[in-house]
């Protein structure tokens, strides 16, 4: 699946750094799995105030944690949600 995202895709595990890079406009998407509410709750205002979108992989509010997708715009968000659909828990 990672090949679908292109050559610029990278994996990193620096907690809030990736979301700050998204808020700064330096990356277009952050995809993470199995987050606890306390992992994502403090970041939601930062993400949303930058104009980005954050939901779980089912396009539901991210406040409960779980599998999280944050993107710079709605078009990209919908495209990545479609790619993640087979991996979203039913």
QUIGITA-V36220 format. One record per run of one state. SS is the DSSP state (2 for helix, 1 for strand, 0 for the rest). FROM is the first residue (numbers start at 0). TO is the last residue. If there is no record, write none. Layout:
ss | from | to
SS | FROM | TO
SS | FROM | TO
//
This chain:
ss | from | to
0 | 0 | 0
2 | 1 | 4
0 | 5 | 14
2 | 15 | 22
0 | 23 | 27
1 | 28 | 34
0 | 35 | 35
2 | 36 | 48
0 | 49 | 51
1 | 52 | 55
0 | 56 | 60
2 | 61 | 63
0 | 64 | 64
1 | 65 | 70
0 | 71 | 72
2 | 73 | 86
0 | 87 | 89
//
